[in-house]
Amino acid sequence: MISTAHRRPRQGILRFVIQNGNREDVTARGGLPLVVEALRAARLDEVIDEQLHLAKRARGFSELEKLEALALLVAAGGDRVEDIRTLGADQGLTRLLDRTLPSPDALLDFLNGFDDPTVWQGRPKDELSWVPPETMPLEELAAVNRVLVERTASRDATTATIDHDGTIIESHKREAQVAYEGTRGYQPLVAVWAEEDLVVADEFRDGDVPGGKDPLSSVKQAFAALPSWVEKRYFRADSADYYTPLLKHLVEEQIVFSVSADMSRELRRCCTKVPEEEWEEFEVRTREVVHLAEVEFTPGDWPKEVAPLRYVALRFTPLQQEMFEERGPKYLAVVTNRPQPDDDEHAPDAMTAAELVRWHWGKAGTIEHVHRVLKDELAAGVLPCQRFGANAAWFRINVLTYNLLTLLKRKALPERYRVARPKRLRFELFTLPGRLTTHRSQLMVDISAEPARTEEIVAARQALLEMRRRLGIPRTNP
């Protein structure tokens, strides 16, 4: 007869037992240190030490250590400051980083250092919605991101298409304002360099500040953040940027643009007067057919002889089976300073109406993707507190992390990761289990993965090390 006196109680369906072990010998995130190495490959550690000046404490973690901890947290999938406890409990990870991680309170104090309530004292009394000036620490954090953009972008990238748009971050915090959709939250503006997959600028705003309220300042910041070697500049945006000072600035700066136009009564009247034979079939969809036509239209506040603009109208006509809805055609329009091919056959930026619309719609594949990644796969969609400046810093740190992952994908990882989202990077690289050992005073981590994956991580680390060494060599003028 078999004795059962010392048999362990069964824990679950599968026949294994979970118990605490030596946590310093293992890590669940063997690839996550790549995020810190990407930051240091761009020598941002030096930039942060030089640029970022928050109120210093007598003791505690440096601004670099706090910023690195937040970037690790966001890249790992955490969306609250309190989630740093989970990373801190991974003692194998902290051994790889060669330091402990700050507490949630320390990180929240760090974020609060970006906030200054006195900036709201300059708000005009007659302004229903207002964008406060950024605090000095927020400007310094933006300067760090500009350096990252310059050191990540390819030297061959002499063309920059800036896609600009706002997004709504839902929040039920007491200080959050109601946005145009009826959602309470915030409405930051984001500018993306489409060719390089880099966020070049962001502007944090209250939810009640519409995207069309002075977008010019945000757009100027975006183009100012581009590296000096960019020669050709383009701009795409929706109707929130149909703002006369912005359009005039783009024309004056010789920036080629396409912007969705507000469908005013005057513009709609011009669209409806276009003869039928001038409409060109563009797309036949399941429920409607889309036609294009050139429209002669000049806004009242913009004399055509000063700076002519080109308007392309889109007509969406319901198909026969949809006629019972008793709705007529719907009209949209795109305004641009691109010439038509007939105007100048040698103009490099000339496009037909169809080519222009397809180019304009291409922004949905960049800026909308960035919004979704920032809010759903990183942590920009969950704001840490009620303080405006702290939330603005949290959003900007998410932008910085997005760009760090772009650096990692484009400068270190194999080509198949070029368009990988953070979710895939976590699944395939960041959360690889590893066992830590020490041999001849050298810390080693044995990654539990197929040899090819381990070789990819080693090659990525070597590429990042080489990048840091290369940036440490002063460039001489030719």
N, C-alpha and C positions, 0 to 999 in steps of 0.2 A: 504494500500500500504506500502511495507517494504522499509525503507530508506536504501540507499547504500552509504550515505555520509561518514560514518566512517568505511566502510569495507576495510580490508587490500587488497592490490593487490596480486593476486595469484602468488606464487613463482615457483611452479612446477606442475607436473602432480598429484602427491599424495597430499592430503589435510592436509599438515602441514606447519608450518612456522619456519624458522631457524633464530635465533637471538643470540646475544652475552649474555652470562650469567656470573655467578661468577665462573671463571676458577679454583679458589683454592679449590672448593668443589668437583670437579670431576677429574678423570684421565681416559685416554684411554688405559693405560698400567699398570693395577693393578698388573700383575704378573712379570713385568720386574725387579723390585728390587731383584728378586731371583738371578740375575746375580751378583750383588754386594755382596749379602749374600754368594754366592758360593765362590767368591774371598776371602771374609773375613773368611769363614769357614776353608779354607786352611791356614789362617793367612798370606796371601800374603801381607796384608797391612803392617804388621811388616817387612816382607822380603823386600818389595819395599822401605820402609823408610830406611832400612839398606843398601840395595844393589845398588839402583838406584841413581846416583849422576850426574845430569846435572847441567848446570850453573844456580844458584839460582837467583831469582829476589828479590828485596826488598819487593815487595808486590805481591799479586796474589795467584793463586791456587797452591797447593802442587803437586809434581810429582804423588803422589797416586791419588789425585782427578782428575788429567788429564788422568791418565791411566784408572781409573774407568770410566770416561766419555767416553773414546774411546771404551772400552769394551761394555758399554751400547749401544753406537751408532751402533757398528757392530752387536751385538746380536739383536737389534731392527730392523735391515734391512737397515740402512743407509749405503751408500757407498761413501760418500763424507764428508770431514771435515765440510762443510757448513751445513750438515744435522743436526748438533748438535742444530741448532736454533729450529728445529721442536721439539726435546725433551725438550729443555729449555722452549718452549712456553707451555708445559704441566705442568701447575703450580701445579696440583694435584700430579704429579710424583715428582716434586722437593720438595714438602712437605713431601712425603714419604721418600725421600732420605735425608731430613733435610739439604738441601743446594741447591744453584743455580748451574748451570752447566757452565763451561768455554765457552768463545766465540770461534768462528772458528779461529780467529787470534791467540788466546792463545794456541789452540791445534796445529796449524801449527808451531808456534814457538817451542812448545814442541818437535814435530817431527824433526824439523830442528836441534835441539840440539843433535841429534844422528849422524849428518853428519859432516864430517871433510874433506875438500878438500885436505888437505896435505897428506892423505894416498895414493893418486894417484902419488905422487912424487917418490915412490919406484918402479914404473912400469918399467920393463926392456925395453930397446929401441927395442929389436928384438921380443918382444911378441906382436902378433897380437890381442890376447884376454887374459885377465888377471882378476883374482879375487883379489881385494884389501883386506888387513887385516881389520878385524872389528875394529871399534872404541871402546873405553872403555865403553861408554854407551850401545852399542849394546851387548857387552859381558855381561854386568850387566843385561840386559833384558833377555838374554839367561839363566843366572843363576836363575832368577825369574821363568822362565818356567821349569827349571830342578827341582826346589823345588815343583812346582805344579804337575809335573809328579810323583814325589816320594810320595806326599801326596794324590794323586788320585788313584794310582795303588793299587790293592789288595795285601795284604801280602801273599796271597796264590798263587799269580802269579809268580811262580819260573821259568817259561819259557817265553822267549821273542823272537818273530820273528820280525825282522826289515825288513820292505819293503821300498825300497829306489828308488826314481825316481825324475826326473825333470819335470817341466811343464812350458809352455810358457804363459806369461801374455802380451797380446797385448797392446801396448801403442804407441801413436803418438807424444809423447813429444820429444822435440828437442834432448835431451840427450840419448834417447833410441836407441839401436843398432839393427841391422837386424839379426834375428835368422836364423837357417838352413832352416826353412820352407819358408823364404822370408818375414816373419812377423816381424815388428819392435816392440821391447819390451824388456822384461826381462825374464830370465830363471832360477828361483830359484830351488834348490834341497830340497827335503823334505824326512824325515825319519819317518816312522810310526811304533809304537809298535802295531802289528796287534791284539794280544789277548786283549789288554786293550783299543784300539781305542784312542791312545794318540800320538800326534806328539812330538817326543823326540828331534828333531833337524831340523833346516832349515839353508840353506846357500843361501843368495841372490846373484844373478849373473846378469851381463849384458846379453842381448839377443844373442850376438855373442860369448859367452863362451859355447862351447858344453858340454853336460852332461858328456862326456868321458874325459874331461880335469881334471885330478887329483881329482877323486871322493873320494879318500882315506881319505882326511882330513874331509870331511863331514861325512863319515861312522864312523871314529874314534870318532867324536863328538857324534854321535848317540849312540854308545855303552857305551861311558863314561857317558851318561845321564841316564843310567838304574840304578834303585835302587840296593843297595848292596845285597839284598836277591835273586836276579835273579841268578839261577844256570846254566840254559841251554840256549844257545844263537844260534839263527838261522838268516839267511840272504837270502833275495830274491831280484833280480833286473833284469833289462833288459840289452841289450847289451852295453848300455852306461857305465856299470860297468864292462865290460869285459876288465879289466885293470890289467896287470900282477902284479904290486906292491900291488894292492888291494887284488887280489886272494891269493897272497903269505901271506899277512897279515892275512887273514881269516884262512888260514891253520895253520899258526904259533900260532894264538890265539885259535885254536881248535873251531872255529865257523863253524857250519854246514851251507852250502850255496848251492844255485842253481842260476846260472846266465845265461842269454841267450848269446850264443857265437856268435862272429862275423863269418859270413860264408865266410871265406877266400877261396882262390882257393884250398889250400892244404886240408882244411877240407871238402870242397865240393867233392873233388876227392875221399876222403875216404868214403863219404856217397854213392857216385855212385858205388863204388866197392863192397858194401855190397851185398852178394848173396840174391836172391829173397826169398829163404826159411827162411832167418834170419829176415825178416821184419814181425813184428807182427801188425795185424789190431787193431787200437786204436779207431777210430770213423768213422762212415759213415755219411756224411753230405749231404745236398741237392745237392751240386755241386762238391763235392770232397770226397775222402776217405783218411784218415790219418793213416799212418803206423809208427811204432817205431822200432828202432834197436840200439843195443849197437855198438859204433864205437871205434876202436882202433886209438887214435890220441893223440899226444903230441906236444904242441907248441914248436917252435924252441928255445925259450928263457927260457924253463922250463924243465930241465932234469927229465925224468920220475922216475929215481931212487931216486931223492930227495923228491919229493912229487907227487905221482901219482894222476891224475885227471881222472874222469869218464865222458865220453861224450855220450849223448843219442841223436840220430838223429831223426828228424821228417820228413816224406815224405808226401807231399800233392799232390795227383794224381787226376787230373780232371776226372770226370765220363764221360761215353761214349758220352752223349749228349753235353759235353763241348769240345770235341776233335776238333771241327771245328775252335777253337781259335788258333790251332797250337802251343800250348805251352805244354812243358813237365812237369814233376813233379817239385815241388818247395821243397827246403830243408831248414830246420832250425835245430838248435841244442841247447842243454842245457848242461852246464858243472857243475859238482858238486863234492863234496868230500864225498858224501854219498856212502856207500858200497852197493853192490848188496847182496840180501839175500843169494845167493850161496857162496859168499866170507866168510861170517861169520854169521851163523844162529843166533847167540846170540847178534849181534850188534844191539843196540837199535835204531839206525838211519838208518838201512838198508831199502831200498825201491826197488821195481821192477821199471822197466822203466815207466810203466803206472802210478804207484803211484807217482813217482817223477814228471812227467809232470803235473799231476793234482795238486799236492802240489805247484809246481812252478807257475802254472797259477792262483792259488788262490790269488796271490798278486793283480790281477786286481780288485778284490772285496774290497780291502782295500785302496791301494795307489791311485788308480784312483778315488775312492769314495771321498777320502780326498781332492784331487785336485779340484774335481767338487764342493764340499761344500765350500772350501775356496774361490774359484773364483766366483761361481754363487750364493751361498746362504749366504755367508758372504761378506766381502768387499775387499778381496785380489785381485780381478780382476780389480779394479779401483784404480790406484795409485795416490797419492795426489799432487805430484809436480815433478820437474826435478831433485831434489837433490837425489843422490844415497842413502846416509845414511838415509834420511827421508823415502824414499820408502822401504828400508830394515826394518826400525822400524815399518812402517805401516804393512808390511807383517808379521812380528814377532808378532805384537799385534793381528792380525787375528789368528795366530797360538795359541796364549795364550787364546783368546776367544773360539776357537774350544775346547781346553782342559778344559776350565771352563764349557762349556756345557756338556762335557763328565762327569766331576765331578758331575754336577747337575743330569744327567740321571742315573748315577751308584750309587751315594751316597744318593740321596734324593728322586727322583721321583719313581713312581711305575714301575714295570718291563715292562709294555707295552710301556714305553718311551725309552727303552734301545737303540733302533736303530733309534729313531726319528731324523729326520733332523731338522735344524734350522727353516725351513719353518713351520713345524708342531708345534714346540714349540711356535712360535709366534702366530699361529692361535689358539691354544688351551690354552695357558697359559699367554704369555707375553702381549697380547693385550686385556685382559679382562677388561671391563669398571668397574670403581668403584666410589662410592660416599664417600667422606671423611667427617667424623664427629668427634667431640671431646666430650668425656664423662669423667668427673672428671679428667681433664687434660691429659687424655689418647687419643692419635690420633688413630682413627679407620677407616677402609676402608671396606665398604659393597660391596662385589664383586657381579656383576650381572652375575651369572652363577648357574648351578644346584648345589645342596648341595654337591654332590660327588666331583665335581671339586674343590669347595672351600675347602673341607676337604683335598684333595690332596695337595693343596698349603700350607695349615697350617701344614700338616705332613712334607712336604719338608722343611719348615722353621725350624721346630723343629729338624729335622735330621741334618740340617746344623749348628744349634746352638750347638747341642750335639757334632758334629765333631770339632767345634772350641774349645769347652771346653776340649775335649779329647786331642787335640794337645797342649793345654796350660799346660798339666800336664807333667812334665819331666819324660822321661822313665828311669827306673833303669836297669842297666845291670843284666842279670840273674846270 
